[in-house]
Amino acid sequence: MKIGIIGLGLMGGSLGLALKEKRIASMIAGSDINEFHRRQALYLGLVDECLDMEEIIQCDVVFICTPVNAIVDIIKNIKSLKANQTIIDFGGTKREIIKAIPKKLRKNFISLHPMCGTENFGPKAAFKDLYKNQIMIFVDIINSGEYQIDLAKNICIQLEMNIIKMDSKSHDRHTAFISHMPHILSYALANMVLKQENPQDIVSIAGGGFKSMSRISKSSGVMWSAVAKQNKSEILKSIELFEDELNIAKTLIQKDDFEKLREWMNNANKLREII
Amino acid sequence: MKIGIIGLGLMGGSLGLALKEKRIASMIAGSDINEFHRRQALYLGLVDECLDMEEIIQCDVVFICTPVNAIVDIIKNIKSLKANQTIIDFGGTKREIIKAIPKKLRKNFISLHPMCGTENFGPKAAFKDLYKNQIMIFVDIINSGEYQIDLAKNICIQLEMNIIKMDSKSHDRHTAFISHMPHILSYALANMVLKQENPQDIVSIAGGGFKSMSRISKSSGVMWSAVAKQNKSEILKSIELFEDELNIAKTLIQKDDFEKLREWMNNANKLREII
């Protein structure tokens, strides 16, 4: 089995390393629009060879691990596939991507979302255990071919991932809450501190709390602005719900109601029960 | 030298373990208003013995590691001290605490803020390396006695901490940005998700981003509501600045200006240069 990986950053590069370690493919090819990233990926051993787009799309299994806008563009340009070919996207949004799949090729496509990552990006950010013990969401899987579903499940199991199924609407709503909007919050926190007169002085005393809250503000703007575009309405909804919640705290502080503020904080502690 | 620790939670308990490991005191006494916590602290070996408040205040060095409202109450009740006694508070806010120090005893007091912690609390949360390699802020130290300053610095150096000096006004402003307000954000994120119809389903797919952003929402509401009360104006100011920044992102998304959103995100990446 020959596997192709389009997009050789954190996600695609780590996938290459993991597939190699598990000896899942006879050959792993890579492709990336950035020439320097192609060279880095080869140098770091993330893939065995680099191919251009027309060639890589001939592989038995093709993973698309680019920002979500590029996933849509790549998918739209696929005109024909062999019956047993499997195209798997790793996009962080799902409705727009699945809408872009040519109807006659629908069975060839598997839409996955690995719920893992770090704030680092590019080929150098790749590491072989990124996917291990993490969640892989299979989205709108009912419309994929049986052969393709079995193959994708098999690969995920070999990567030691935990599989969850979800429809694309729930996916885009849930991930706005759990991932997309929290990224926006972290970017806002970082930008707000950076705008102060003396950000170095402020940040020099940062403890674990600020480090946690600002970590994902170091993530790729190319990737996350594309996610914001494709999941606009759900992200706006969740930002507004967040603003309402923040406003509760602000009002309690303004009104000196620190008893209620403590209750509000204690209520948040209930998260301990589910995560 | 006999050291007393008032408040045997994460901060006080970890201090007890670290002081013991470094053999800094001949005897470490503890005190806590919660009887169960006193017993836990003895069982876990955080302190050598438990004393009541009147007794513990006789120790050569007394650390006050309670929530900030209790620090103020304790300090106000100290009527007399021997010349070489040293009272050190670990409060996360400073202006209100330092204001509460009786003027004639000012030299006996050292106001410190260790920039470390975890989301866990109570004696069971204590661990001996909490302070190692972390920052300790010495606040308004110019008004403390020379003997007390040397003693406090010496202990911090033995705990392998990095010392920074700051005045109380700058401290309260900077920590609002770097610590207090980010805690409010995390609590708001947790509460907002918990209010959804199916929080378990949403949280079940959480990756590293949500885990980072929600971690400190598990912190003690008793501690953080007291901080909010004592640093009200600075926290409200920083919440408003955060809201302005979040609003920039929201407006760019509403106006479909994803180019500018990407620039805004890329700008936040500059945090990499200073942290």
Interface residues (C-beta under 8 A of the other chain):
Chain A: M115 C116 G117 T118 Q134 I135 I137 I164 M166 S170 H174 T175 F177 I178 S179 P182 H183 I184 L185 S186 Y187 A188 L189 A190 N191 M192 V193 L194 K195 Q196 P199 Q200 D201 I202 V203 S204 I205 A206 G207 G208 G209 F210 K211 S212 M213 S214 R215 I216 S217 K218 S219 S220 G221 V222 W224 S225 A226 A228 K229 K232 I235 L236 S238 I239 L241 F242 E243 D244 E245 L246 I248 A249 K250 I253 Q254 D256 F258 E259 L261 R262 E263 W264 M265 N266 N267 A268 N269 K270 L271 R272 I274 I275
Chain B: M115 C116 G117 T118 Q134 I135 I137 I164 M166 S170 H174 T175 F177 I178 S179 P182 H183 I184 L185 S186 Y187 A188 L189 A190 N191 M192 V193 L194 K195 Q196 P199 Q200 D201 I202 V203 S204 I205 A206 G207 G208 G209 F210 K211 S212 M213 S214 R215 I216 S217 K218 S219 S220 G221 V222 W224 S225 A226 A228 K229 K232 I235 L236 S238 I239 L241 F242 E243 D244 E245 L246 I248 A249 K250 I253 Q254 D256 F258 E259 L261 R262 E263 W264 M265 N266 N267 A268 N269 K270 L271 R272 I274 I275
